[in-house]
Amino acid sequence: MSVRTEDIVLLAWNDLVGMTRVRGVPRSQIERRMAHGLGWALAGQALTPFEDIAPNPWGPVGEVRQVPDPATETRLDLDLETPALHFMLCDSLNPDGTPWACCTRSFLKAALADLEKETGLRLRAAFEQELHLSGPGFVAGPPFSMEAIRQGARFAGAAVAALRLAGVEPETFEPEYGVAQFEYACPPVEGVAAADRALIAREAVREAARRLGLRASFTPKATPGGVGNGLHIHVSLWDRAGRPMTYDAARPAQLSEVAGHFAAGVVRHARALVALTAPSPVSYLRLGPHHWSSGYTAFGVQNRECALRVCPPPDKDEAARARHINLEYRPADATASPYLALGALVRAGLEGVRARLPMPQPTEGDPHELSADARRERGVHPLPTTLAEALVALEGDAVARGWFADEMLTTYLAVKRTEIAAFQDVDAAAMCERYRLAY
């Protein structure tokens, strides 16, 4: 028997733990919600990914407005059996319409605005996203193989169709190294739209899997011994006229002077950054030497063991090279809010530009194979090996602390320490399973 259904339009926002939360209204009622959105308790920003709420400044008092941005409207009607997935991404605004100090999307917007105001530069970014697929009847193939993509052919085809319908058609979609692991990459775009598209793409892929009775999880580790899922962030600098500003063929690593400064800022603050880009206890089962996810604050050219690497394009034409060269930040995963992760990268890079920091010395080979003295000479330091250590690094970096409003940083630290405490006496396999189901 067929049943008449009506779209529920979900007002969605990405919070401090990288979780996309929602409230919904019938499609017939959405117009009257566009100006002021829907209310949400301030203390909702202190939710962990699970059923816990961390100590926070608000308790039961106060409300923020989740106000939709119509430019992000996404509607995925993939089959006749299931109601469409229909959502818009929101800014978290105070009742007077100003950005809330704890809004992750506003955090990124402010960082991008400061970058342009101080340097005249704009940022383009793209996210490479890896996922683990599971479900009844799904059989995984060998890494990178034809068998793997054909075993997952229905999912891959549905995911690409969903990405196209969502307006974020991928450049690549492929099997990866891990068992039942896939990766896709979407083209770079300017500004806050890059993080918007990362979220839209993720939800489109999840929806495609659901329609097939499968689950797409973006957890950093589905199993303790399995291959981890990363969220590689590619960035490049452009001027207001749309001219690329990252490339200089005459300089080391083919990076322009300003891009070298930007890279130096990211490397200088890398230990603090991972508290925001690899922000869960399970993240540190993935990070570390020999995992191609980086265990050091190293910088290199096409070196996958570095936290930040230059990706020079294969183009012979100089103009094309200038357009396509980019910096890739690697110690990130999808337990991070893309707004917080990209905003913090922009802040760190801007610090390097302000201070005119020299470009880091490129590391060749695996930094773990260097002696401790050689690493020190190159300014290469170990990244934190636990979330607790990463949070201490963030608190100990006075510059990085200054990127955040006090209530945002205080709440973030409380949420993350509540998350740590929840897994204090839980074995790694059980922890991985909880994150697999949450993300």
C-alpha positions in Angstrom: 0.0 0.0 0.0 1.4 3.4 -0.9 1.2 6.2 1.6 1.2 9.9 0.9 4.2 11.7 2.4 5.4 15.3 2.7 9.0 16.4 2.8 10.3 17.3 6.2 12.9 20.1 5.7 15.7 19.6 8.1 17.5 22.7 9.5 21.0 21.3 10.1 24.1 22.6 11.8 27.5 21.0 12.6 28.5 21.2 16.2 31.8 21.1 18.2 32.0 17.3 17.9 31.5 17.4 14.1 28.0 15.9 14.4 25.4 17.4 12.1 22.4 18.0 14.4 18.9 18.8 13.0 15.4 20.1 13.7 12.7 19.7 11.1 9.6 21.4 9.8 7.1 20.3 7.1 8.0 21.7 3.7 4.8 23.6 3.6 6.0 25.6 6.7 9.6 26.3 5.7 9.1 29.8 4.2 8.0 31.3 7.5 11.1 29.8 9.2 13.7 31.3 6.8 14.2 34.6 8.7 14.6 33.3 12.2 15.0 29.6 11.9 14.3 27.4 14.9 15.5 27.7 18.5 18.0 25.4 20.1 19.2 25.3 23.7 22.6 26.8 24.2 23.6 23.8 26.2 23.0 21.6 23.1 26.5 22.7 22.0 27.9 20.7 24.9 26.7 17.4 23.6 29.3 14.7 23.0 28.8 12.3 20.0 26.9 10.0 22.4 24.3 10.4 25.1 26.3 12.7 27.4 26.3 16.4 27.9 29.4 18.1 29.2 29.7 20.7 31.9 28.9 24.1 30.2 28.2 27.7 31.0 24.5 27.7 30.2 22.6 24.8 31.9 18.9 25.1 31.2 19.0 28.8 30.4 19.2 30.5 26.9 18.6 29.7 23.3 20.3 30.2 20.0 18.5 30.5 16.6 19.5 28.0 13.9 18.9 30.1 10.8 19.1 28.3 7.4 21.2 29.5 4.5 19.1 29.0 1.3 22.3 28.6 -0.8 22.9 25.3 0.9 19.5 23.8 0.2 19.8 20.1 -0.7 17.1 17.7 -1.7 17.9 14.1 -2.5 14.9 12.1 -3.9 16.7 8.9 -4.8 13.7 6.4 -5.0 10.0 6.2 -4.8 9.9 4.2 -1.6 11.6 6.6 0.8 10.8 10.3 1.5 13.4 12.7 0.1 16.4 13.8 2.3 15.8 17.6 2.3 18.0 19.9 4.4 19.6 23.3 4.7 22.7 24.2 6.6 22.4 26.9 9.3 24.3 29.6 11.0 23.8 29.7 14.8 22.7 33.2 15.6 21.9 35.2 18.7 18.3 36.5 19.0 19.5 39.9 17.7 20.9 38.2 14.5 24.6 38.4 15.3 26.8 35.3 15.1 26.8 33.2 18.3 30.3 32.9 19.7 30.0 29.1 19.6 28.9 28.7 16.0 31.3 26.6 14.0 30.2 28.0 10.7 30.6 31.6 11.9 34.1 30.7 13.2 35.2 29.7 9.7 33.5 32.8 8.2 35.4 35.1 10.6 38.7 33.4 9.9 38.3 33.8 6.1 37.2 37.4 6.5 40.3 38.2 8.5 42.5 36.5 6.0 41.1 38.6 3.2 41.1 41.8 5.2 44.8 41.5 6.2 46.2 39.9 3.1 43.8 40.5 0.2 43.8 36.7 -0.2 40.9 34.3 -0.4 41.0 30.6 0.2 39.8 27.7 -1.9 39.6 24.3 -0.3 38.5 20.7 -1.0 38.1 17.7 1.3 39.1 14.2 0.4 36.8 11.9 2.4 37.3 8.2 3.3 34.6 5.9 4.6 34.0 2.3 5.7 31.1 0.4 4.1 29.2 -2.4 5.9 25.9 -4.2 5.9 24.1 -7.4 5.1 25.4 -9.2 2.1 28.2 -6.8 1.3 31.5 -8.5 0.4 34.6 -6.5 0.2 37.3 -6.9 -2.4 41.1 -6.5 -2.2 42.6 -3.0 -1.8 42.3 -0.7 -4.8 41.1 -3.5 -7.0 38.5 -3.9 -9.7 36.9 -6.6 -7.6 36.5 -4.1 -4.7 34.8 -1.4 -6.8 32.6 -4.0 -8.6 31.5 -5.6 -5.3 30.5 -2.2 -4.3 29.2 -1.1 -7.7 25.6 -0.5 -6.6 26.8 1.7 -3.7 29.4 3.5 -5.8 26.9 4.2 -8.5 24.2 5.4 -6.1 26.7 7.5 -4.2 27.9 9.3 -7.3 24.3 9.9 -8.4 23.5 11.3 -5.0 26.6 13.6 -5.0 25.5 14.9 -8.5 21.9 15.5 -7.3 23.4 17.4 -4.3 25.4 19.6 -6.5 28.8 18.3 -5.4 29.6 16.0 -8.2 32.9 14.2 -7.4 36.1 14.3 -9.3 37.0 10.8 -8.1 35.3 7.8 -6.4 37.4 4.7 -5.8 38.2 1.7 -3.6 40.9 2.4 -1.0 43.6 0.5 0.9 41.4 -0.7 3.7 38.9 -3.5 3.7 35.5 -2.1 2.6 37.0 1.3 2.4 36.2 3.9 -0.3 37.3 7.5 -1.0 35.9 10.3 -3.0 37.1 13.9 -3.7 35.1 16.9 -4.8 36.5 19.9 -6.6 37.7 22.9 -4.6 35.5 25.9 -4.0 36.0 29.2 -2.4 35.3 30.2 1.2 32.7 28.7 3.6 31.2 26.7 0.7 34.1 24.3 0.9 33.1 23.1 4.4 29.4 23.2 3.4 30.1 20.9 0.5 32.1 18.5 2.7 29.0 18.1 4.9 26.5 17.9 2.0 28.7 15.3 0.3 29.0 13.2 3.4 25.2 13.2 4.0 24.6 12.4 0.3 26.9 9.4 0.5 25.4 8.2 3.8 21.9 8.5 2.2 22.9 6.5 -0.8 24.2 3.7 1.5 21.0 3.7 3.6 18.8 3.3 0.5 20.7 0.0 -0.2 20.5 -1.2 3.4 24.2 -0.5 4.0 26.0 1.9 6.3 28.7 4.4 5.3 30.7 5.3 8.3 33.3 8.1 8.3 34.9 7.1 11.6 38.7 7.3 11.9 38.9 3.6 12.8 36.2 1.0 12.2 38.3 -1.6 14.0 41.5 -1.3 16.0 43.6 -3.1 13.5 41.9 -1.8 10.4 43.0 1.0 8.1 41.9 4.4 9.2 39.6 6.9 7.4 41.1 10.3 6.9 39.7 13.7 5.9 42.5 15.3 3.9 42.1 19.1 3.5 43.5 20.7 0.4 43.9 24.5 0.3 45.2 27.2 -2.1 45.4 31.0 -2.0 43.8 33.3 -4.6 43.6 37.1 -4.9 40.3 39.0 -5.1 40.6 39.1 -8.9 40.6 35.3 -9.0 44.3 34.9 -9.7 46.2 32.0 -8.1 48.7 33.0 -5.5 50.1 29.7 -4.2 52.6 29.0 -7.0 56.1 30.3 -7.8 58.3 28.2 -10.0 61.4 30.0 -8.9 61.0 29.3 -5.2 61.7 26.2 -3.1 58.9 23.6 -3.3 57.3 25.9 -6.0 55.5 27.8 -3.3 55.1 31.5 -3.4 56.5 33.6 -0.6 53.0 34.1 1.0 52.2 30.4 0.6 55.5 29.6 2.3 54.5 31.9 5.2 51.1 30.2 5.4 52.6 26.7 5.5 55.0 27.8 8.2 52.1 29.0 10.4 50.3 25.7 10.0 53.4 23.7 10.9 54.2 25.9 13.9 50.7 25.4 15.4 50.3 21.7 14.2 50.4 20.2 17.7 47.5 22.5 18.8 45.7 22.0 15.5 45.3 18.2 15.9 43.1 18.9 19.0 40.6 20.3 16.5 41.3 18.2 13.4 41.8 14.8 15.0 39.5 15.4 18.0 38.4 12.1 19.3 40.0 9.3 21.4 39.7 7.0 18.4 41.5 9.4 16.1 44.8 8.5 17.8 44.5 4.8 16.7 44.9 6.2 13.2 47.6 8.9 13.6 51.2 7.9 13.9 54.3 7.0 12.0 54.1 4.6 9.0 50.3 5.1 8.7 50.5 7.8 6.0 48.4 9.9 8.3 51.5 11.6 9.9 53.0 11.4 13.3 55.1 14.5 13.1 54.9 18.3 12.4 56.8 17.7 9.2 56.4 19.6 5.9 57.3 18.0 2.6 56.6 17.7 -1.1 54.4 14.8 -2.1 55.4 13.1 1.2 52.4 11.3 2.8 54.1 11.0 6.2 54.1 14.7 6.6 51.4 16.7 8.4 51.5 19.3 5.6 52.6 18.5 2.1 52.8 20.3 -1.2 50.8 18.7 -4.0 52.4 20.0 -7.3 50.3 19.3 -10.3 51.4 17.3 -13.4 50.5 20.1 -15.8 53.3 21.3 -18.1 51.6 24.6 -18.7 52.7 27.2 -16.1 49.3 28.8 -15.9 47.7 25.4 -15.2 50.3 24.6 -12.6 49.6 27.9 -10.8 45.9 27.0 -10.7 46.2 23.5 -9.4 49.1 23.5 -6.9 47.8 23.2 -3.3 48.8 22.4 0.2 47.3 19.2 1.8 46.8 18.9 5.5 46.7 15.3 6.5 46.2 14.7 10.3 42.4 15.2 10.2 39.4 13.0 10.3 35.6 13.2 10.1 35.1 13.4 13.9 36.1 17.1 13.3 33.8 19.8 12.3 34.9 20.8 8.8 34.2 24.4 9.9 36.4 24.2 12.9 39.1 22.3 11.1 39.3 24.6 8.1 38.9 27.7 10.2 41.8 26.7 12.5 44.0 26.0 9.5 43.2 29.5 8.1 44.0 31.0 11.5 47.3 29.1 11.8 48.3 30.0 8.2 47.4 33.7 8.8 49.7 33.7 11.9 52.5 32.6 9.6 51.8 35.3 7.1 51.6 38.0 9.8 54.9 36.9 11.2 56.5 36.4 7.8 57.7 33.0 9.0 60.1 31.3 6.6 58.9 28.2 4.7 59.7 25.1 6.7 62.5 22.9 5.4 61.0 20.1 3.4 61.4 16.6 4.8 62.4 13.9 2.4 61.5 10.3 3.4 59.8 9.2 6.6 60.5 11.6 9.5 60.3 8.7 11.9 63.4 7.3 10.3 65.4 10.4 11.1 67.3 10.6 14.4 65.9 12.7 17.2 68.7 15.2 16.7 68.0 15.5 12.9 64.3 16.1 13.6 65.1 18.8 16.1 67.5 20.5 13.6 64.7 20.6 11.1 62.1 21.8 13.6 60.1 18.5 13.3 58.3 17.5 16.5 56.1 14.5 17.3 52.4 15.1 17.1 50.3 14.3 20.2 49.6 10.6 20.6 46.4 10.9 22.5 43.5 13.4 22.6 44.4 14.3 26.2 47.9 15.3 25.0 46.4 17.2 22.1 44.1 19.2 24.4 47.1 20.1 26.6 49.0 21.3 23.5 46.0 23.5 22.5 45.7 25.0 25.9 49.5 25.6 26.0 49.5 27.5 22.6 48.6 31.0 23.6 48.2 32.1 20.0 45.8 29.2 19.2 43.8 29.9 22.3 43.2 33.4 21.0 41.4 32.1 17.9 38.4 31.3 20.1 35.9 33.1 22.2 36.3 32.0 25.8 33.0 30.2 26.1 33.7 28.3 22.9 37.1 27.1 24.0 35.9 26.3 27.5 33.0 24.3 26.2 35.1 22.5 23.6 37.6 21.4 26.2 34.9 20.2 28.5 33.1 18.3 25.8 36.3 16.6 24.7 37.4 15.7 28.2 33.9 14.2 28.8 34.4 12.1 25.7 37.8 10.9 26.9 36.4 10.0 30.3 33.6 7.9 28.6 36.2 5.6 27.2 38.7 5.5 30.0 37.9 1.8 30.8 36.6 0.7 27.4 38.6 -1.6 25.2 39.7 -0.4 21.8 37.3 -2.7 19.9 34.2 -1.5 21.8 35.4 2.2 21.3 35.8 1.7 17.6 32.3 0.2 17.3 30.7 3.1 19.1 32.4 5.6 16.8 31.6 3.5 13.7 27.9 3.8 14.6 28.0 7.4 15.5 29.9 8.7 12.5 
